[in-house]
Amino acid sequence: MLLLDRGPSLGRFAPLPKGNGMNGAKARTNGALPATNGAALSDDNLKRIATARERFAAGADTVQGVRPEILMSWYRCREEYEVDPHLERAPAAAEGSVHSMGHDVVFAELGGSAACAAGEVEGLDGLVTVADCDGRVLASWGSRRLLHLAADSNLAAWSLWAERTSGTNGMGTSLESQRPVLVRGPEHWCQNFDPWTCAGVAVRDVVTHEPLAVLNVSCWRTPPPDAVVPWLSRVAAATEAKLRQRARHTGTLLAAAFADARLPSATPLAAVDTAGKVVLANSEAAVLIGTPADTPAYAPAQRWTPQVPGVPELVRWVTERARQDPRWRGSTRVYVPFLGTPLSVAVRPVLTGTQVIGALLALGSADGSDAGGAHVGVPDVGVPDAGASPGRPAPRRCLLHTSPSPRDLTICRTLSSPCEKNLPRRSPPSIRP
């Protein structure tokens, strides 16, 4: 067990508010979190942190004088990602990621803010970068001197600064965190990045809370101005506020799709967003999934959490499938705790243009007669199997209503096997006050 000494702390934030599992109580976004200043470290502190990093990289489980968020990052780098602490340069970014329109909007917003950073943050002599949700740097802004220095570490476009590849750093660690992150000198996992002090914040999807992009400021051999972290927070908050407006509009579109569904009036029907939260459910569905009936929740923070644990996983699978084929629809079974038994459910994705914004779930129905397009099955979600041994997950079945394509079978096989390859070799660290 790792015992973390909090030591001198920078950027310590108030705990996130506890939400109500039923009503989707509001949670703070990255940009709304308070931030503290004091980025400068004394020479003694720098030496102490560097020594702690060396001991931790060598396998020590107890180090002192390191902030908890940094030590947790070091743990991921050592135990999960196996990042070489002697890495000299960030690796090149790979091609192939497909971004949604939401990502593109955020990239444009952050790019505009990054280009104006020098005028908005007094005394800033830093490199401002925008990276995508995978940690791939898209663009950098700064003086010619800083751009040249950054090139030595590959802190530039077409490079990859995810924590899993480049260790603890402002961009990659922000993507792993729900709050702004400051990484100073030897707090970087890779010692060759020690001359830099980096502050970053991730902008997250207000529905799924997955990261969309990250904005980062890096300073060479000098602490950033005190105004940097508050500036990052404001930019993230402003960007997420625009995403929230868009998400509320998609909530009204989901409610409209619910009203237009051509199903018998007694059919249990619910409209859910891409995170599996309920926007609207009729009385027949509400009693099954444990939400209020006929109560629309347009804004993401007001949406209802269904008391059917398999719904979020089902909707994630459906969202990815519908992005490949907008005319796709399917059916499966979900385990309903209220009934104590699996229940069939017909699934119809809801799109605006080519963007998947959620789905309609018709419980107790397998024909999905109101949806057009190819009808392919979905892996069963949360359905107990009579042949499962105690303590061992039951295999999921895939119900196919047409001849499956190779890709459909691949998806079903993938979801049928528990994934254990990413489990850490040691227990995660516990924080002792």
Summary of the structure (lengths in Angstrom):
residues: 433
radius of gyration: 23.8
end to end distance: 14.3
largest distance: 72.7
contacts: 1428
relative contact order: 0.12
helix: 33%
strand: 20%
